[in-house]
Amino acid sequence: MNRNSIRSGARSADVQAALGYNGSGADPDMRVLVVEDEALLAGQLADALRQGGYVVDCAADGERAEFLGQTEQYDAVLLDLGLPRLDGLTVLRRWRDAGLAMPVIILTARDSWHEKVQGIDGGADDYMAKPFRMEELLARLRGVIRRAAGQVTPSLRAGAVCLDPRLSKVTLDGTPVKLTSHEFRVLSYLMHHSGRVVSQGELTEHIYSQTFDRDSNTVEVFIARLRRKLGASFIETVRGLGYRIGADA
């Protein structure tokens, strides 16, 4: 795929607008794997996602993609089909056979109906033919992540706290709350999994990329900051297990 394949991805301002970036430092979070063998396109996608606050890892061939999917935790995958070493459909089927349930959006130049059927039947959650609009891709990405977490509305709510991934905003009783990018990522992940205990290790996996020097102790710092801003009882510590935001927080 050439550099024109992402029609709205050439200019930084356009990318930020497509992502709903508001310059506040509070951005959409979640960890995404970009599987694309065309280096320029992979770089464009990764840069655009990072501008929006996503944690991004990249794989340029099917073998590497399969390995990362099996060993790292991702909230979503953008998967090209025409990959070296191992094609995208085979990678996807192996992930699903292994019980991996992360949402997968297929990105491919193959636009025939039977390719789409194969992709969906192979376990894909969505399908986009190249070239595509960045705005549509990001909307679909937000959608598959939201549905995978069991959320049916664009905004996430827990008690008096409302988080809007589209606008990168958090409010408490309707009043805007200013968060750093890492605080936003921790809060968003917990709210996407409201009611479930999330371990410190799992949070660390989702706020840092694979190449980052991960330090799980920093999660405690972010949790403490969030409690100061949102209320001491908003995030519960489940001793020995992790953290939880109750469904009725």
N, C-alpha and C positions, 0 to 999 in steps of 0.2 A: 504494500500500500504506500502511495507517495504522500508528500507533505500536504497535498490538497485534500486528502481524505477526511481530515477533521476540518470542516469548513469554517468553524468559528474559533479554532484553536490557535490562530496565528498571533493574535495580539493579547498582551497580558490583561488589559482592561476587559476585553471580551471574555476571556477565560474566567476572570474574577466575577463578572456579572453572571455568567452561566452557572457558577458554583454558588451564587448567592452570597459571595464574600462581602463583608461590610467593613473590613479594616479594623475591627474591634479586637482582634486576637482570639475571639471565640468563634470557632469554625466547626463545620461538620467533622465528625471524627470517624472512627472505624478503620480497620486494617484491611487493605485491598492488595491482592496479587494481580499484577499486570503480566500476562503471558503473550508476548509479541516478539517475533524474530526480526522485524524491521526496526533498526535501531532508532531512526528518527521519530517514527510514530510512537514507539515505546517511551522515548524521552518526552515527547509532547504530552502523552497521557499521564505519565508519572509527575511531570511538572505541574500540570493542571490540577491533578488530585492533591498534590502537596500544598498548592496555593490555597486549596479549600480546607486544609487541615487533616486530610486523610493520611494515615501511615501507609506507605507504599513499598512493596518489594517487587522486583522484576525478574522474569525468567525469559530467556531467548530461545529455548528449545523445550521439547516435550519431556525429556528425561528430567531436566532440572525442575520443570513445573510440577511433574508428578512427585518428585522428592520433597519440594517445598510444601505442597499441599498435604503430604502425608506427615510431615514433621513440624509444621508451623500452624498456628491458628489464624484463620482469616475470616472476616465477616462477609467477604464477597470476592469473586474472581472475575476479571475480564479476560476471556480466553479466545485467542485466535485458533482457527482450525488448521491452517496450512503451516505446520511447524516442522523444523528439522528433527531428526532422530526419532521422534514419536509424534504422531499426529494428534491434534486436539481432541478429536472424538474418543480416541483410545485413552488419552489421559483422563478425560471426563468419566468414562465408563469405569476405569480402574479406581478413581476416587469414590464413585458411588458404590462399587462392589465392596470397597473397604469401609463403607458406612459413613463416609464424609458427607455432611449435609449442607456445607456452606453454599450460598446462592452463587450461581454461575451465569454470567451473561456472555454469550458467544458473539465475537466480533469477527466477521469474515467477508471476503470478497465473493464468496460463493452464494449466489442469490437464488438458486433454484429451490423449488418447493420441497423436493425430496431431501435436500441438505438440511432444510429447516426441520423437517419431520425427524430426520436422524438425530439432529442436535437435541430437540425437545425430548424425544424418546430415550436418548442417551442420558438424560438427567439434567439438561440445561433449564434454567428458570426463565430466561429471556433470550432474544436473538436480535442482533442488529447487523444489517448488511452495510458494508462499506460502499461509498462514503457515507458518513453520518454527521449529524449536528451534535456538537458538544453539549448543548443545552438538553437535548433529548437523552443523550447517554447518561448525564448526571441525574436527570429525573428518574430514569429507569433504575439506576444504581441505588438511589435513595429508596425507591419503591421495593426492590427485592430485599434490601436489608431490613426495611420496616416490616414487610410481611413475614420474613424469616423469624423475626422477634415476636410475632403475634400481634403487632400493632396495626390497627385498621385505619387510624387517622394520621395525618401528616405530623401533627404536634404530639409530643409525649407529655403526659401529665401524671404527677404523683402528689397528691395532696394539694398544697398551695403552689407547688413548683410546676412551671410549664416550660418545656424545651422545644424549640422549633428548629429542626435541622436545616430547613430550607433557608431561613433567615439568619441562622447562627445566633439565636437569641435565647436567653433564659430570663424568666420573670418569677418573682416571688410575690404572691398576692397582687399580681398585675404590675409590680414595680420592677424595672429592668435590673438585672444583677450582672455586674462586670466580672468575667472570669478570664483567666489565662487560657491559652490553647490546651495545655495539659489538664487543667482543671475541667475544662469543657469535655475533653475526651473521656476522662474518668466518669464524670456525671452522666454523659450520654450513654456510655456503655452500661452503667448500672441501671439507668432508666429504660434502656432497650430490653433489659433482662429483669425488670421489676418483679419482686417476689421471689427471686432465685438468689441463693448465696453464690457470690462470685469470689473466687480465691484471689489472694494478692498476686500470685503468679499469673493467673489469667488476665488480670488487669494490666500487669506489666507487659505481657505479650501483645496486648492490643493498643498500648499507647506508644510503643517504640518499634521501629522497624528492625528487621533482622540484623542489619549492619550496625545498629546503635549499641553502645555499651550499656546494657540494661542493668538497672539497680532497683530491685523491688522495694527497697527501703523508702524510695521517693514516693511511692504510692501512699504511704502513711502520711506524708507531708501534704499531698493533695487532698486526701480525705479530711485531714484536720482543717485545711483552708475552706473546703466546701462546707463543713459543719459550722464554721464561724459565719459564713455568708448565708447559709440556708437554714440554720437551726441545728442545735447539738444533737437532736434525736432523729434528724431526717435520714441519716445513714446509720444503720445498725451494724455493730460489730458482732459477728457470730464467732465466739472464741474458738480458736484453733482451726477455723474453716475459712473465714473471709468476711465479706461485707454484703449487706442486703438493703435494698430500698423496698419496703413493704408495698404491696399493691394498694393498700389504703393509707399510705404515708400521709 
